[in-house]
Amino acid sequence: MKSASAAMKSASTTIKSASTTIKSASTTIKSASTTIKSVSGTLNSPSAIMRYASGNI
C-alpha cells in the first residue's frame, strides 16, 4: 500500500508540473500576441501620419 500511495504522489506531482508548464507556455503566447499587437499598432501609426500629411498637402 505504501508503494501505491508513493506512486500516486509522484503521479500527482508530475501532473502539477505539467500544468505549470502549460500555464507558463500560455503566458508566453499571451506576451507574444501582445508584442505582435504593439508592433502592428506601430506599423499602423506611420500610415495614419502619411494619410494625414497627404490630406494636408
PDB file of N, CA, C and O in Angstrom:
ATOM      1  N   MET A   1       0.844  -1.204   0.000  1.00  0.00           N
ATOM      2  CA  MET A   1       0.000   0.000   0.000  1.00  0.00           C
ATOM      3  C   MET A   1       0.879   1.254   0.000  1.00  0.00           C
ATOM      4  O   MET A   1       0.545   2.267  -0.615  1.00  0.00           O
ATOM      5  N   LYS A   2       2.008   1.159   0.704  1.00  0.00           N
ATOM      6  CA  LYS A   2       2.877   2.333   0.753  1.00  0.00           C
ATOM      7  C   LYS A   2       3.415   2.674  -0.633  1.00  0.00           C
ATOM      8  O   LYS A   2       3.458   3.843  -1.017  1.00  0.00           O
ATOM      9  N   SER A   3       3.824   1.658  -1.380  1.00  0.00           N
ATOM     10  CA  SER A   3       4.376   1.916  -2.712  1.00  0.00           C
ATOM     11  C   SER A   3       3.300   2.475  -3.641  1.00  0.00           C
ATOM     12  O   SER A   3       3.590   3.296  -4.510  1.00  0.00           O
ATOM     13  N   ALA A   4       2.057   2.028  -3.455  1.00  0.00           N
ATOM     14  CA  ALA A   4       0.965   2.525  -4.288  1.00  0.00           C
ATOM     15  C   ALA A   4       0.705   3.995  -3.995  1.00  0.00           C
ATOM     16  O   ALA A   4       0.506   4.784  -4.919  1.00  0.00           O
ATOM     17  N   SER A   5       0.704   4.374  -2.718  1.00  0.00           N
ATOM     18  CA  SER A   5       0.453   5.772  -2.367  1.00  0.00           C
ATOM     19  C   SER A   5       1.629   6.636  -2.826  1.00  0.00           C
ATOM     20  O   SER A   5       1.431   7.790  -3.204  1.00  0.00           O
ATOM     21  N   ALA A   6       2.852   6.094  -2.798  1.00  0.00           N
ATOM     22  CA  ALA A   6       4.017   6.832  -3.276  1.00  0.00           C
ATOM     23  C   ALA A   6       3.907   7.051  -4.780  1.00  0.00           C
ATOM     24  O   ALA A   6       4.264   8.116  -5.283  1.00  0.00           O
ATOM     25  N   ALA A   7       3.413   6.044  -5.496  1.00  0.00           N
ATOM     26  CA  ALA A   7       3.220   6.168  -6.940  1.00  0.00           C
ATOM     27  C   ALA A   7       2.159   7.214  -7.247  1.00  0.00           C
ATOM     28  O   ALA A   7       2.296   7.980  -8.201  1.00  0.00           O
ATOM     29  N   MET A   8       1.099   7.249  -6.440  1.00  0.00           N
ATOM     30  CA  MET A   8       0.036   8.241  -6.625  1.00  0.00           C
ATOM     31  C   MET A   8       0.582   9.651  -6.409  1.00  0.00           C
ATOM     32  O   MET A   8       0.248  10.574  -7.153  1.00  0.00           O
ATOM     33  N   LYS A   9       1.427   9.812  -5.383  1.00  0.00           N
ATOM     34  CA  LYS A   9       2.001  11.130  -5.088  1.00  0.00           C
ATOM     35  C   LYS A   9       2.891  11.592  -6.233  1.00  0.00           C
ATOM     36  O   LYS A   9       2.813  12.746  -6.653  1.00  0.00           O
ATOM     37  N   SER A  10       3.734  10.703  -6.736  1.00  0.00           N
ATOM     38  CA  SER A  10       4.634  11.090  -7.822  1.00  0.00           C
ATOM     39  C   SER A  10       3.835  11.418  -9.092  1.00  0.00           C
ATOM     40  O   SER A  10       4.211  12.307  -9.855  1.00  0.00           O
ATOM     41  N   ALA A  11       2.738  10.698  -9.308  1.00  0.00           N
ATOM     42  CA  ALA A  11       1.893  10.973 -10.473  1.00  0.00           C
ATOM     43  C   ALA A  11       1.256  12.347 -10.353  1.00  0.00           C
ATOM     44  O   ALA A  11       1.218  13.102 -11.325  1.00  0.00           O
ATOM     45  N   SER A  12       0.755  12.675  -9.172  1.00  0.00           N
ATOM     46  CA  SER A  12       0.115  13.982  -8.984  1.00  0.00           C
ATOM     47  C   SER A  12       1.148  15.099  -9.098  1.00  0.00           C
ATOM     48  O   SER A  12       0.833  16.187  -9.579  1.00  0.00           O
ATOM     49  N   THR A  13       2.382  14.837  -8.658  1.00  0.00           N
ATOM     50  CA  THR A  13       3.453  15.829  -8.793  1.00  0.00           C
ATOM     51  C   THR A  13       3.767  16.058 -10.261  1.00  0.00           C
ATOM     52  O   THR A  13       3.989  17.193 -10.681  1.00  0.00           O
ATOM     53  N   THR A  14       3.787  14.988 -11.040  1.00  0.00           N
ATOM     54  CA  THR A  14       4.029  15.094 -12.485  1.00  0.00           C
ATOM     55  C   THR A  14       2.929  15.896 -13.152  1.00  0.00           C
ATOM     56  O   THR A  14       3.202  16.727 -14.018  1.00  0.00           O
ATOM     57  N   ILE A  15       1.682  15.652 -12.756  1.00  0.00           N
ATOM     58  CA  ILE A  15       0.547  16.379 -13.328  1.00  0.00           C
ATOM     59  C   ILE A  15       0.646  17.862 -12.970  1.00  0.00           C
ATOM     60  O   ILE A  15       0.377  18.723 -13.806  1.00  0.00           O
ATOM     61  N   LYS A  16       1.033  18.158 -11.729  1.00  0.00           N
ATOM     62  CA  LYS A  16       1.169  19.551 -11.304  1.00  0.00           C
ATOM     63  C   LYS A  16       2.236  20.261 -12.121  1.00  0.00           C
ATOM     64  O   LYS A  16       2.017  21.380 -12.586  1.00  0.00           O
ATOM     65  N   SER A  17       3.388  19.625 -12.301  1.00  0.00           N
ATOM     66  CA  SER A  17       4.465  20.256 -13.058  1.00  0.00           C
ATOM     67  C   SER A  17       4.066  20.447 -14.517  1.00  0.00           C
ATOM     68  O   SER A  17       4.459  21.431 -15.144  1.00  0.00           O
ATOM     69  N   ALA A  18       3.284  19.505 -15.063  1.00  0.00           N
ATOM     70  CA  ALA A  18       2.810  19.632 -16.446  1.00  0.00           C
ATOM     71  C   ALA A  18       1.865  20.814 -16.580  1.00  0.00           C
ATOM     72  O   ALA A  18       1.965  21.572 -17.545  1.00  0.00           O
ATOM     73  N   SER A  19       0.958  20.987 -15.642  1.00  0.00           N
ATOM     74  CA  SER A  19       0.011  22.104 -15.702  1.00  0.00           C
ATOM     75  C   SER A  19       0.746  23.428 -15.523  1.00  0.00           C
ATOM     76  O   SER A  19       0.357  24.436 -16.111  1.00  0.00           O
ATOM     77  N   THR A  20       1.810  23.432 -14.711  1.00  0.00           N
ATOM     78  CA  THR A  20       2.615  24.638 -14.538  1.00  0.00           C
ATOM     79  C   THR A  20       3.306  24.989 -15.852  1.00  0.00           C
ATOM     80  O   THR A  20       3.382  26.157 -16.233  1.00  0.00           O
ATOM     81  N   THR A  21       3.805  23.967 -16.538  1.00  0.00           N
ATOM     82  CA  THR A  21       4.449  24.176 -17.843  1.00  0.00           C
ATOM     83  C   THR A  21       3.452  24.733 -18.846  1.00  0.00           C
ATOM     84  O   THR A  21       3.787  25.629 -19.621  1.00  0.00           O
ATOM     85  N   ILE A  22       2.228  24.210 -18.840  1.00  0.00           N
ATOM     86  CA  ILE A  22       1.175  24.684 -19.749  1.00  0.00           C
ATOM     87  C   ILE A  22       0.841  26.140 -19.437  1.00  0.00           C
ATOM     88  O   ILE A  22       0.657  26.945 -20.351  1.00  0.00           O
ATOM     89  N   LYS A  23       0.760  26.484 -18.139  1.00  0.00           N
ATOM     90  CA  LYS A  23       0.466  27.860 -17.744  1.00  0.00           C
ATOM     91  C   LYS A  23       1.544  28.806 -18.238  1.00  0.00           C
ATOM     92  O   LYS A  23       1.236  29.863 -18.789  1.00  0.00           O
ATOM     93  N   SER A  24       2.819  28.438 -18.045  1.00  0.00           N
ATOM     94  CA  SER A  24       3.913  29.305 -18.479  1.00  0.00           C
ATOM     95  C   SER A  24       3.920  29.434 -19.989  1.00  0.00           C
ATOM     96  O   SER A  24       4.247  30.499 -20.513  1.00  0.00           O
ATOM     97  N   ALA A  25       3.564  28.365 -20.706  1.00  0.00           N
ATOM     98  CA  ALA A  25       3.503  28.414 -22.170  1.00  0.00           C
ATOM     99  C   ALA A  25       2.409  29.359 -22.623  1.00  0.00           C
ATOM    100  O   ALA A  25       2.620  30.139 -23.551  1.00  0.00           O
ATOM    101  N   SER A  26       1.247  29.309 -21.994  1.00  0.00           N
ATOM    102  CA  SER A  26       0.144  30.189 -22.380  1.00  0.00           C
ATOM    103  C   SER A  26       0.489  31.639 -22.051  1.00  0.00           C
ATOM    104  O   SER A  26       0.077  32.550 -22.770  1.00  0.00           O
ATOM    105  N   THR A  27       1.251  31.868 -20.957  1.00  0.00           N
ATOM    106  CA  THR A  27       1.696  33.219 -20.618  1.00  0.00           C
ATOM    107  C   THR A  27       2.642  33.731 -21.691  1.00  0.00           C
ATOM    108  O   THR A  27       2.573  34.894 -22.088  1.00  0.00           O
ATOM    109  N   THR A  28       3.533  32.851 -22.162  1.00  0.00           N
ATOM    110  CA  THR A  28       4.465  33.223 -23.232  1.00  0.00           C
ATOM    111  C   THR A  28       3.706  33.569 -24.499  1.00  0.00           C
ATOM    112  O   THR A  28       4.049  34.529 -25.190  1.00  0.00           O
ATOM    113  N   ILE A  29       2.664  32.784 -24.813  1.00  0.00           N
ATOM    114  CA  ILE A  29       1.844  33.043 -26.007  1.00  0.00           C
ATOM    115  C   ILE A  29       1.125  34.377 -25.866  1.00  0.00           C
ATOM    116  O   ILE A  29       1.037  35.135 -26.832  1.00  0.00           O
ATOM    117  N   LYS A  30       0.606  34.677 -24.664  1.00  0.00           N
ATOM    118  CA  LYS A  30      -0.078  35.946 -24.439  1.00  0.00           C
ATOM    119  C   LYS A  30       0.865  37.118 -24.642  1.00  0.00           C
ATOM    120  O   LYS A  30       0.510  38.094 -25.303  1.00  0.00           O
ATOM    121  N   SER A  31       2.077  37.030 -24.074  1.00  0.00           N
ATOM    122  CA  SER A  31       3.031  38.123 -24.210  1.00  0.00           C
ATOM    123  C   SER A  31       3.460  38.282 -25.659  1.00  0.00           C
ATOM    124  O   SER A  31       3.697  39.401 -26.115  1.00  0.00           O
ATOM    125  N   ALA A  32       3.561  37.171 -26.390  1.00  0.00           N
ATOM    126  CA  ALA A  32       3.926  37.239 -27.807  1.00  0.00           C
ATOM    127  C   ALA A  32       2.837  37.936 -28.607  1.00  0.00           C
ATOM    128  O   ALA A  32       3.136  38.762 -29.469  1.00  0.00           O
ATOM    129  N   SER A  33       1.573  37.613 -28.331  1.00  0.00           N
ATOM    130  CA  SER A  33       0.470  38.244 -29.062  1.00  0.00           C
ATOM    131  C   SER A  33       0.385  39.724 -28.707  1.00  0.00           C
ATOM    132  O   SER A  33       0.011  40.540 -29.550  1.00  0.00           O
ATOM    133  N   THR A  34       0.731  40.085 -27.455  1.00  0.00           N
ATOM    134  CA  THR A  34       0.753  41.491 -27.057  1.00  0.00           C
ATOM    135  C   THR A  34       1.832  42.229 -27.837  1.00  0.00           C
ATOM    136  O   THR A  34       1.624  43.354 -28.291  1.00  0.00           O
ATOM    137  N   THR A  35       2.994  41.582 -27.991  1.00  0.00           N
ATOM    138  CA  THR A  35       4.089  42.176 -28.767  1.00  0.00           C
ATOM    139  C   THR A  35       3.674  42.365 -30.214  1.00  0.00           C
ATOM    140  O   THR A  35       3.964  43.399 -30.817  1.00  0.00           O
ATOM    141  N   ILE A  36       2.992  41.368 -30.776  1.00  0.00           N
ATOM    142  CA  ILE A  36       2.520  41.453 -32.162  1.00  0.00           C
ATOM    143  C   ILE A  36       1.523  42.608 -32.309  1.00  0.00           C
ATOM    144  O   ILE A  36       1.560  43.339 -33.299  1.00  0.00           O
ATOM    145  N   LYS A  37       0.636  42.771 -31.326  1.00  0.00           N
ATOM    146  CA  LYS A  37      -0.339  43.858 -31.363  1.00  0.00           C
ATOM    147  C   LYS A  37       0.359  45.208 -31.336  1.00  0.00           C
ATOM    148  O   LYS A  37       0.010  46.101 -32.107  1.00  0.00           O
ATOM    149  N   SER A  38       1.347  45.365 -30.451  1.00  0.00           N
ATOM    150  CA  SER A  38       2.051  46.637 -30.344  1.00  0.00           C
ATOM    151  C   SER A  38       2.830  46.936 -31.617  1.00  0.00           C
ATOM    152  O   SER A  38       2.917  48.089 -32.041  1.00  0.00           O
ATOM    153  N   VAL A  39       3.396  45.895 -32.229  1.00  0.00           N
ATOM    154  CA  VAL A  39       4.127  46.086 -33.485  1.00  0.00           C
ATOM    155  C   VAL A  39       3.172  46.512 -34.588  1.00  0.00           C
ATOM    156  O   VAL A  39       3.480  47.428 -35.351  1.00  0.00           O
ATOM    157  N   SER A  40       2.012  45.858 -34.686  1.00  0.00           N
ATOM    158  CA  SER A  40       1.044  46.220 -35.722  1.00  0.00           C
ATOM    159  C   SER A  40       0.505  47.624 -35.461  1.00  0.00           C
ATOM    160  O   SER A  40       0.204  48.356 -36.403  1.00  0.00           O
ATOM    161  N   GLY A  41       0.382  48.003 -34.194  1.00  0.00           N
ATOM    162  CA  GLY A  41      -0.044  49.361 -33.850  1.00  0.00           C
ATOM    163  C   GLY A  41       1.000  50.365 -34.293  1.00  0.00           C
ATOM    164  O   GLY A  41       0.656  51.450 -34.760  1.00  0.00           O
ATOM    165  N   THR A  42       2.276  50.017 -34.154  1.00  0.00           N
ATOM    166  CA  THR A  42       3.368  50.894 -34.586  1.00  0.00           C
ATOM    167  C   THR A  42       3.364  51.022 -36.101  1.00  0.00           C
ATOM    168  O   THR A  42       3.627  52.095 -36.645  1.00  0.00           O
ATOM    169  N   LEU A  43       3.060  49.912 -36.780  1.00  0.00           N
ATOM    170  CA  LEU A  43       3.009  49.952 -38.248  1.00  0.00           C
ATOM    171  C   LEU A  43       1.815  50.763 -38.731  1.00  0.00           C
ATOM    172  O   LEU A  43       1.893  51.418 -39.770  1.00  0.00           O
ATOM    173  N   ASN A  44       0.717  50.728 -37.994  1.00  0.00           N
ATOM    174  CA  ASN A  44      -0.481  51.473 -38.395  1.00  0.00           C
ATOM    175  C   ASN A  44      -0.288  52.973 -38.211  1.00  0.00           C
ATOM    176  O   ASN A  44      -0.801  53.757 -39.009  1.00  0.00           O
ATOM    177  N   SER A  45       0.438  53.387 -37.183  1.00  0.00           N
ATOM    178  CA  SER A  45       0.563  54.809 -36.913  1.00  0.00           C
ATOM    179  C   SER A  45       1.304  55.572 -38.012  1.00  0.00           C
ATOM    180  O   SER A  45       0.877  56.679 -38.342  1.00  0.00           O
ATOM    181  N   PRO A  46       2.397  55.048 -38.608  1.00  0.00           N
ATOM    182  CA  PRO A  46       3.013  55.804 -39.709  1.00  0.00           C
ATOM    183  C   PRO A  46       2.084  55.953 -40.909  1.00  0.00           C
ATOM    184  O   PRO A  46       2.099  56.993 -41.566  1.00  0.00           O
ATOM    185  N   SER A  47       1.284  54.946 -41.205  1.00  0.00           N
ATOM    186  CA  SER A  47       0.369  55.051 -42.338  1.00  0.00           C
ATOM    187  C   SER A  47      -0.699  56.101 -42.042  1.00  0.00           C
ATOM    188  O   SER A  47      -1.152  56.795 -42.952  1.00  0.00           O
ATOM    189  N   ALA A  48      -1.105  56.222 -40.778  1.00  0.00           N
ATOM    190  CA  ALA A  48      -2.079  57.245 -40.403  1.00  0.00           C
ATOM    191  C   ALA A  48      -1.442  58.622 -40.548  1.00  0.00           C
ATOM    192  O   ALA A  48      -2.096  59.566 -40.994  1.00  0.00           O
ATOM    193  N   ILE A  49      -0.180  58.741 -40.177  1.00  0.00           N
ATOM    194  CA  ILE A  49       0.548  60.013 -40.314  1.00  0.00           C
ATOM    195  C   ILE A  49       0.677  60.372 -41.794  1.00  0.00           C
ATOM    196  O   ILE A  49       0.504  61.529 -42.179  1.00  0.00           O
ATOM    197  N   MET A  50       0.985  59.362 -42.624  1.00  0.00           N
ATOM    198  CA  MET A  50       1.123  59.594 -44.066  1.00  0.00           C
ATOM    199  C   MET A  50      -0.208  60.054 -44.665  1.00  0.00           C
ATOM    200  O   MET A  50      -0.238  60.946 -45.513  1.00  0.00           O
ATOM    201  N   ARG A  51      -1.314  59.437 -44.218  1.00  0.00           N
ATOM    202  CA  ARG A  51      -2.626  59.819 -44.726  1.00  0.00           C
ATOM    203  C   ARG A  51      -2.954  61.255 -44.328  1.00  0.00           C
ATOM    204  O   ARG A  51      -3.468  62.039 -45.125  1.00  0.00           O
ATOM    205  N   TYR A  52      -2.641  61.577 -43.069  1.00  0.00           N
ATOM    206  CA  TYR A  52      -2.901  62.924 -42.558  1.00  0.00           C
ATOM    207  C   TYR A  52      -2.061  63.940 -43.338  1.00  0.00           C
ATOM    208  O   TYR A  52      -2.553  65.007 -43.705  1.00  0.00           O
ATOM    209  N   ALA A  53      -0.791  63.602 -43.587  1.00  0.00           N
ATOM    210  CA  ALA A  53       0.099  64.507 -44.305  1.00  0.00           C
ATOM    211  C   ALA A  53      -0.364  64.692 -45.746  1.00  0.00           C
ATOM    212  O   ALA A  53      -0.367  65.812 -46.257  1.00  0.00           O
ATOM    213  N   SER A  54      -0.755  63.607 -46.402  1.00  0.00           N
ATOM    214  CA  SER A  54      -1.188  63.707 -47.802  1.00  0.00           C
ATOM    215  C   SER A  54      -2.504  64.476 -47.893  1.00  0.00           C
ATOM    216  O   SER A  54      -2.778  65.127 -48.902  1.00  0.00           O
ATOM    217  N   GLY A  55      -3.312  64.402 -46.847  1.00  0.00           N
ATOM    218  CA  GLY A  55      -4.566  65.157 -46.838  1.00  0.00           C
ATOM    219  C   GLY A  55      -4.316  66.638 -46.672  1.00  0.00           C
ATOM    220  O   GLY A  55      -5.120  67.456 -47.120  1.00  0.00           O
ATOM    221  N   ASN A  56      -3.202  67.001 -46.028  1.00  0.00           N
ATOM    222  CA  ASN A  56      -2.900  68.406 -45.764  1.00  0.00           C
ATOM    223  C   ASN A  56      -2.007  69.044 -46.812  1.00  0.00           C
ATOM    224  O   ASN A  56      -1.720  70.239 -46.746  1.00  0.00           O
ATOM    225  N   ILE A  57      -1.561  68.240 -47.794  1.00  0.00           N
ATOM    226  CA  ILE A  57      -0.693  68.823 -48.841  1.00  0.00           C
ATOM    227  C   ILE A  57      -1.543  69.613 -49.820  1.00  0.00           C
ATOM    228  O   ILE A  57      -1.017  70.183 -50.775  1.00  0.00           O
TER     229      ILE A  57
END
